[in-house]
Amino acid sequence: MGYLEGTSFLLLLCIAMPLKYMMDIPEGVTYIGMAHGGLFIAYIIILMGTAVKIKLPIWALPAGVLGSFLPFGPFIFDHWLKKSLKKGKKVI
């Protein structure tokens, strides 16, 4: 889910917004923005469910949310989480 949300954010920043403000084509922001909004909400809900299910530390949830506001944040957070779980370490 993090990859989808992160990709939609990058599409919004790198394609839709330049189209809107440089070429006066606002439709990209409308459609990509709506998709990104839905994916953002789904990302937060899934992040909260995952945090409870695998018992992430209390600081991991705000880190995941903060990462969703940064252009490559979800990718970095997902990488950290997968790396931690793959090593078999306890994330707590």
N, C-alpha and C positions, 0 to 999 in steps of 0.2 A: 504494500500500500504506500510505503514511503517513496518508492521509485515513481509511482504514478503521480503522487502529489508533487514531488520535486520536479518531475518533468513538466507537469501542467504549469507550475510556477515559472520555470525557465521559458516555456513557450509564451506565457503571458508577458514576461519581461523582455525577451529577446525578439519576439516576432509581433505579437499583437500591439504592444504599446508603441513601438516604432512605426507600425503601420498607421496607428491612430494619430500620433502627434507629428509625424514627418510627411505622411502622404494623405492625411485626412480621410482615412478609412477606419471608422470606429467599430465596424461589425466584428472584427477579430477580438477586440476587448469584450464585446458583449457575449459572444459565444464561449470563447476560451475562459473568460472571467467567470461565467456561470459554472462551467465544468470544474474549474479550479476551486471555486467555493464549495461545491458538493464534495469534491475529493478531499479538501481540507477538513471539512466536518467529519467525513468518514475516517480520515487519518487520525484525528483526535479521539474519536470513539474507539477505534481499534487499538490505538496506543493505550488508552485507559484500560481496556479489557485485557490486553496483553500484560500490562504492568501488574494487574491483579493476579492473572493466571500464572505467570512465571515468577511472581514475587520480586519485581525489580525494586531496587532501593528507592527511597522517597525522592531523591534528587534526579533520578532518571526520567521521571515524567516531565518535570519542568524543562529538562535538557532536550527532550524530544519535541516539546511544544516550541521552545526557543529555536530549535533547529529548523522547524517548519517555516519560520519567518526569514531565514537566511537562504540565499539562492541555492547553495549546494548542501544545506544543512540536513535535509532528510537522508541524502546519500551517505553523508559522514556518520550520522547517528545509526543508520541501518548497518553500515559496515562495522562500527564499534560493537553493536549488539550481536551481530552474527559472529564476529570474531570471538567475543566473550563466550557465547554459547557453544561455538565449535570447539574451543579449547577444553570445554568441559568444566571450566571454572564456575564457581558459584558467582552469580552476578551481584549477590547481596554483600 
